[in-house]
């Protein structure tokens, strides 16, 4: 059987690491384990990964620093798996570049579902290679669905998978206002449970990458009391 995708599992609890490795290996994933942050950075530099599962409370180099190291060179999906479950920790993790956040204790079936969803969102764009690229444009923004790139005024903008998906949703529907519930359901492919924080953080991070002034946005506008829409860039 051909291994489907390669995952870097960063977890210092040997029991949890072994449990996840065995479960995910049985689901046809190739798992590379690292028990501390320094080892995680070394392993990441050695191979091409499709996803990173990252604990925050790891020795030598903490999880937040590992995530920042990865984000310097890659937009690979990162799922935080952590016992730190406060809204502040979640917001910080998502703000620094995580695509998803799972709190301990967790079910392995939930982890698997999140892995599949994040890899599916990333690979659906790669699978269009060889086809005629579809270009979405709005003002000086350009999104290429063929090679999963975004430019602003001709300059590349590095987006994570979820940031890309949110912007794509707005570019494809420039007149539509989306509620936070709609964005969460469409982008996370999951039922909305009232957690606005994930949407808020990703919108904020998207603005920080696109806007000249994130406090006075042109591209991603807030429609007060409703949600978000694409700015009029004509």
C-alpha positions in Angstrom: 0.0 0.0 0.0 1.4 3.4 -0.9 1.8 5.9 1.9 -0.5 8.8 1.3 0.9 11.8 3.2 3.8 12.6 5.5 3.2 14.1 8.9 5.6 15.6 11.4 4.4 14.8 14.9 5.9 16.9 17.6 5.0 15.6 21.1 7.1 15.1 24.2 4.7 12.7 25.9 5.9 9.3 24.7 2.5 7.6 25.4 0.6 10.2 23.4 3.2 10.2 20.6 3.1 6.4 20.3 -0.7 6.3 20.4 -1.0 8.9 17.6 1.8 7.3 15.5 0.2 3.9 15.7 -3.3 5.1 14.9 -2.3 7.4 12.0 0.1 4.8 10.6 -2.8 2.4 10.5 -4.7 5.0 8.6 -2.0 5.0 5.9 0.0 8.1 7.0 3.8 8.3 7.2 4.7 9.6 10.6 8.0 11.2 11.7 8.2 11.9 15.4 10.1 14.6 17.3 10.1 14.9 21.1 11.4 18.4 21.5 11.4 21.7 19.5 15.0 21.5 18.4 14.5 18.0 16.9 11.3 19.2 15.3 13.1 22.0 13.4 15.8 19.6 12.3 13.3 17.0 11.0 11.3 19.7 9.2 14.4 20.8 7.4 15.2 17.3 6.3 12.0 16.3 4.5 8.9 17.6 2.8 5.9 17.3 5.1 2.2 17.5 4.2 1.1 18.5 7.7 2.6 19.2 11.2 0.9 18.1 14.5 2.5 20.4 17.1 2.3 20.4 20.9 3.1 23.7 22.5 4.6 22.6 25.8 7.7 20.9 24.5 11.3 21.1 25.8 14.4 22.9 24.3 12.4 25.1 21.8 8.8 25.7 22.6 6.0 25.0 20.2 5.3 28.7 19.4 8.9 29.2 18.4 8.8 26.0 16.3 5.8 27.3 14.5 7.4 30.6 13.8 10.5 28.8 12.4 8.3 26.7 10.1 6.3 29.7 8.9 9.5 31.5 7.8 9.7 29.1 4.9 6.5 27.1 4.6 2.7 27.4 4.6 2.3 23.7 5.4 -0.8 23.1 7.5 0.0 23.2 11.2 -2.4 21.7 13.8 -1.7 22.6 17.4 -2.5 19.8 19.9 -2.1 21.2 23.4 -3.4 21.1 26.9 -3.3 24.9 26.9 -7.0 25.6 26.2 -7.5 29.2 27.1 -8.9 31.6 24.5 -5.6 33.6 24.8 -3.5 30.5 23.9 -5.7 29.6 21.0 -5.7 33.2 19.7 -1.9 33.4 20.0 -1.4 30.0 18.3 -3.7 30.9 15.4 -2.2 34.4 15.2 1.3 33.0 14.8 0.3 30.8 11.9 -1.5 27.7 13.0 -4.4 26.4 10.8 -6.2 24.5 13.6 -6.2 24.0 17.4 -7.1 20.8 19.2 -7.1 20.7 23.0 -6.1 17.8 25.2 -7.6 15.4 26.1 -8.8 14.6 22.5 -10.2 11.7 20.6 -8.0 10.2 17.9 -10.9 10.3 15.5 -11.2 14.0 15.9 -7.5 14.4 15.2 -7.8 12.3 12.1 -10.8 14.3 10.9 -8.9 17.6 11.3 -5.9 16.1 9.5 -8.0 15.0 6.5 -9.8 18.3 6.3 -6.5 20.4 6.4 -4.7 18.2 3.9 -7.7 18.1 1.6 -7.9 21.9 1.5 -4.2 22.1 0.6 -4.0 19.3 -2.0 -7.1 20.3 -3.9 -5.1 23.2 -5.3 -2.1 21.1 -6.1 -4.2 18.6 -8.0 -5.0 21.3 -10.6 -1.5 21.3 -11.9 -1.4 20.9 -15.7 -4.9 22.4 -16.1 -5.5 25.9 -17.3 -5.0 28.1 -14.2 -8.0 30.0 -12.9 -7.1 33.6 -12.0 -9.2 35.7 -9.6 -8.5 39.4 -9.6 -9.8 42.4 -7.6 -7.9 45.7 -7.9 -4.2 45.0 -7.4 -4.9 41.5 -5.9 -4.4 38.4 -8.0 -5.0 34.8 -6.9 -3.9 31.9 -9.1 -5.9 28.7 -8.2 -3.5 26.7 -10.4 -0.4 27.2 -8.4 -2.0 28.4 -5.1 -0.3 31.8 -5.1 -1.5 35.3 -4.3 0.2 38.6 -5.3 -0.6 42.2 -4.4 0.8 44.9 -6.7 2.9 42.1 -8.2 4.5 41.1 -4.9 3.9 37.6 -3.6 1.8 37.3 -0.4 2.4 34.1 1.7 -0.9 32.8 3.0 -1.7 29.7 5.0 -4.3 27.3 3.6 -7.1 28.8 5.6 -6.1 32.4 4.9 -6.1 31.4 1.2 -9.5 29.8 1.4 -11.1 32.8 3.2 -9.7 35.2 0.6 -10.7 32.9 -2.3 -14.3 32.8 -0.9 -14.5 36.6 -0.8 -12.9 37.0 -4.3 -15.3 34.5 -5.8 -18.3 36.3 -4.3 -17.3 40.0 -4.2 -20.8 41.3 -3.5 -21.7 38.9 -0.8 -21.5 39.5 2.9 -20.5 36.4 4.9 -21.4 35.9 8.6 -18.7 34.4 10.9 -20.9 31.3 11.1 -20.9 30.9 7.3 -17.2 31.5 7.0 -16.5 28.9 9.8 -18.8 26.3 8.3 -17.4 26.7 4.7 -13.7 27.0 5.6 -13.4 24.7 8.5 -15.9 22.3 7.1 -17.4 21.8 10.5 -20.4 22.8 12.5 -20.2 26.3 14.0 -20.3 26.1 17.8 -20.2 29.8 18.5 -16.4 30.1 18.6 -15.9 33.4 16.8 -12.2 33.5 17.8 -10.9 31.3 15.0 -12.6 33.4 12.3 -11.6 36.7 14.0 -7.9 35.7 14.3 -7.7 34.5 10.7 -9.3 37.6 9.3 -6.9 39.7 11.4 -3.9 37.8 10.2 -5.1 38.0 6.6 -5.5 41.8 6.9 -2.0 42.1 8.4 -0.6 40.5 5.2 -2.8 42.3 2.7 -3.5 45.8 4.0 -1.3 48.8 4.1 -3.2 49.7 7.3 -4.9 46.8 9.0 -7.0 49.2 11.1 -8.3 50.8 7.9 -8.8 47.9 5.6 -9.5 48.1 1.8 -9.6 44.4 0.9 -11.4 42.6 3.7 -14.1 44.8 5.1 -16.2 44.4 8.3 -19.9 44.8 7.9 -20.9 45.6 11.5 -23.3 43.3 13.1 -23.2 40.9 10.1 -19.7 39.7 9.1 -17.2 40.3 6.3 -17.0 41.1 2.6 -14.6 42.0 -0.1 -13.9 45.7 -0.5 -14.9 47.6 -3.6 -11.5 47.5 -5.4 -12.7 48.6 -8.9 
